[in-house]
Amino acid sequence: MHKIWKLIKREVMTKLLTRGFLIGTLLGPILISGFYFLPAYFATVGGDSPSVVRLVDGSGLIAPQVESLFGDTLDNGQRQFIITPLSEADYRANPDFPGEEIEAGKTDIALIIPENLLAGGQITYLAESISNGGLIRLIRSRIQQAVNLRRMEDAGLDPGQVASLTLPISMKTLRVTKGETEESSMSTAFPTAFIFLMLLYMTILLYGAQVLRGVVEEKTSRILEVLLSSTNSFQLMMGKLFGVGALGLIQYVAWIVLAWGGIFLLGNTTPEVLKNVHLSPEIFVYFVIFFLLGYFQFSALYAAVGAMCTSQDDAQALSGPVTILVVLPFIISISLGMNNPDADLAKTFSMLPFFAPMMMFLRIELSNPALWEIGLAIAINLVAIVAIVWLAARIYRVGVLIYGKRPTFREILKWIRYA
Amino acid sequence: MPALSLQHISKVYENLRAVDDISFEIEEGRMFGLLGPNGAGKTTTMRMIMNIIIPDQGKIELFGEPFTEGHKRQIGYLPEERGLYPKMKILDHLTFLGEMKGMSGRAARDNAREWLARFDLADRANRLVNELSKGLQQKIQFIGTILHRPRLLILDEPFSGLDPVNVKFLKDILLEMRREGCTIILSTHLMEQAEKLCEQICLFNRGKIVLEGDLGEIRRRHGHNRVLLSYNGNGDQLANLSMIAEKNDYGNYVEIHLHDNATPEDLFRALAQTDLTISRFEASETSLNDIFIELVEGLPHA
């Protein structure tokens, strides 16, 4: 144990204060939040500049209410829509005018509203890009709202009645957790799950790769045989796994401190970005548990692969299958687990070694798996870790002394048998 | 009590008998040479002594006890392929190596400083390993091997890559350690070196021991009439001398084997009759190299 401890100490001390580690610690969460929020941000807001709209209102319904319907402001206080009308007569005289204006860059959007709007006539939306779903939905719903009101008034309802009839509903979404209901909507559970899943995946991959690089470096620098004269291969491997794992945990602690420190400092003025992330002590605990479960499974395999290599080139060629074992659970978690965390298939995956760390974590975030399910997943994965470490240690033991050509699959089986 | 005893050790890889039923003992405080060409099984044997490779058969005892992991603290091992962490500071690295041998951090650091000073490297203590030349790295590696004052030192080709000044420096330290009671196993393919340093040798070839025992004893057993000659002039004249059984002529220098019934003095007198200029005449014991070649060539090839 003494020697494993010294190995861990060396690993941590030589890496902890390096520039790479510090940068990773500071930028990691920012980058990952960025992955989630930037696309969403651009999709809803369409950038931070106002949309210039040319409005041809044949119905005469929309133009008078432009102020109330499209009075939105942007985050920077500017108006979201700058609307200039074009009379129907002018439009008829030159129907190509709005299109030309858009091509010339003077207008972003042209809205052409037909005379028979109330009778179901089709509105035309012209723009250079029509992929901005959020903006189109917004405009559509505002016009719909105006049309609905007018139809009801036309049906003989007085404005007071209309107002009470069209009072917007209010809905809050509650999640059932541990027998209680907790106020959290899909809009917070979802980004939180996504960000933490992303962190889990990236840190497992990153630290697994670091184990791989470390073992190959120890092999190419031939330090391993020197160390084997002081300790044995099992202690060496475990020292590496624990050492790199400890670095991972240190990084997490730094992130937690940063996150809570940030919340504490910002208080109620939490920026929009963080409002959607739901941070509870529970999520951190599960996060650390499932990181460790995943980390030990994958990094032991990476250590075994490292022991097979003679150079970093070998490492790139041989680590593919292990990397697939990390990527696959992530993809399945994202596609299956995010959409339907309680599907039978998702439940099955949330028990399996390699898959459970990401899938079970996701299910805990998005759904409410029973405690026995979580316990069983943890137990299965602990057993898997013992088996994988045992196997990896046998490959490692033989591999670290063998240099030269890459071993074949048959040779590796032989190593496992004879070690 | 022998410091090390190997009994009927064998190791087989696939279809290669790397080490084939070898046995030897080393008394404490001796300098022991493990000799033989590359691939003879020296490194495998040393790795088995360190329990880095487990023998298929046989028994290894250290200081009268079967090997345990705890013995590693008493051994210093310098592998043939040197290795250090390139991105560590020298003093930190040596301290780490000492700690891995069970020393306290402070003792390891103090010892490391002492040795660095002795090797004239004190001013580099806080440099990174990869900022040093290969030769200096090798010195660092050697310090790492002896830092914890081992009782048994196993050195695989310790002199390779060192300049003559450092070879002498290293040799003096080894002799000093032996005087202090350290048992030293030295593997080398350079027979001359072993001849000068070792009291006891073990000669390997193709995984088997060809020759083992006290060096003086071996020389007496396998000795021949041998003369080393440095000369100027036409070497062809040597061919006419009847007492020469065999010669290995380099042009200005020749190694001569005499017939069993001839003496070096016979050769000396005969040479006086030639017009060769003799700058050195040395009646010599047979070199280990010759003994080795003779023994190996006498064996049927496997």
Interface residues (C-beta under 8 A of the other chain):
Chain A: H2 K3 K6 L7 R10 M13 T14 E218 S221 R222 I223 L224 E225 V226 L227 L228 S229 S230 T231 N232 L401
Chain B: R47 M50 N51 I52 I53 E69 K72 R73 I75 G76 Y77 P79 E81 R82 G83 L84 Y85 P86 K87 M88 D92 F96 L97 E99 M100 K101 G102 Q141 G144 I154
